[in-house]
Amino acid sequence: MNNQKFFKQLEAEVARIDAAHTTKRQETIIEGFELQPSPRALIDGKPFLVFNSNDYLGLRHHPQLIAAEHRATEQYGTGPGAVRFISGALKVHRDLEKALAKFHGREDAMIFSSAFATNLAVLFSLLKGQSKDSLVDNSAVVISDELNHRSIIDGIRVANLEKEQKAIFKHLDADHLREVLKEKLGKYKRALVVTDGVFSMLGEYQDLAKIRKVIDDFNNQYELGVLLVVDDAHGVGAFGATGRGTEEISNAKADVLIGTMGKAFGADGGYVVSSKIIIDYLRESAATYIYSNNIAPGTAAAALTAVKLLDTTEGKKVADTLKTNIIYFKEKMLNLGYRFAAKSEHPIQAVLIGDTAKTKNLKQAFYEQGVLVTNINYPVVPQGKDEIRVQLSAAHTKKDIDQFLQVAQQAGKKLQLI
Ligand SMILES: Cc1ncc(COP(=O)(O)O)c(C=O)c1O
């Protein structure tokens, strides 16, 4: 019964995590949503305004997405049946890929069960050949922004590179990236630079024009060039005048762009868009695509509807509403005396509180008044940088934001934050 000893270790580890206040398993259970006059989550039968969701455009309750999901489920059934190389791709999967490629102005796209699964496979495949027969050169260095998302970090881990093949550039620092590319020059035949588009803790974005310029300067110096891989999970759909994300905001393009359909697009699943040759290669090498089911056909149909909707008059209106909500929220919060942890034009707005107990108390005050927000505390952020992360949505009405502001004012005064 030696595994009993192991279970004791697991118990001790869970207790350690609880004691460090970094526990994540005490999840709120949402029983459903009230949709009128605007969406509210039902918890213990009570309605809550949702200011902690990635549904930036409010599309997850959109009647067109729901109808498309129902139709596709009728047409194809509830699940994909098998992986694509076994029983074939469903047309709705391929239609979605074509729509995503067109949306981002690329030759082709490929969809995965999640953006996390996309990053794992894309990074592995682009960093490593798949077998001893592979013609892909493994002499590669990967250079990653120091605050990249966990799925990027794990994608690099999966590639199991030598220590020297992995480098980090300082957060949002294109000059430091230049230094690292210079330092690695001559040691590796090719380089891969990878970054989040929007960083989800603070809502800041990587200026891709600056990064692109550095990469272009080095592309001909490395024997097999330099690739820019951007994961814009929080940017696509939600950022830029037409929802093209960080590429649109910074007016530059990645070589390989990863996105999710589980945030602004209101559905689920991940994707990568790129040139035909990169996508052809990934279809032959990406393990989480080849050996793992794709999203359900209903989900693919909902995502396809969202992607198309973004380019309609209604889509433009939704994007404008989101922008108006962000501007209104920021202005009113500043007027109340709050500060933000970073400058952000994105729906993620990090309200700087700076004290762990006060941040938790403020989050609790919001909860008691029927508003959901996220508190982000040390050690996730540095000491003194504790924040309340607010996520705005086009689904919020002015009245919803005013309700948020009223709580922020009352609780903020009580906690001596403003
Ligand atoms: C930058 C980034 N990449 C990937 C993901 C994962 O997305 P998905 O839920 O589609 O796996 C997230 C989600 O938080 C993210 O912020």
The ligand as an ORCA input file, in Angstrom:
! r2SCAN-3c Opt
* xyz 0 1
  C      -2.288     34.158    -24.106
  C      -3.178     32.982    -23.934
  N      -2.968     31.886    -24.676
  C      -3.757     30.805    -24.572
  C      -4.807     30.780    -23.687
  C      -5.646     29.532    -23.600
  O      -6.774     29.641    -24.401
  P      -7.759     28.397    -24.510
  O      -8.761     28.557    -23.406
  O      -8.363     28.464    -25.867
  O      -6.921     27.183    -24.312
  C      -5.074     31.888    -22.901
  C      -6.207     31.847    -21.964
  O      -6.236     32.387    -20.921
  C      -4.240     33.017    -23.011
  O      -4.441     34.089    -22.254
*
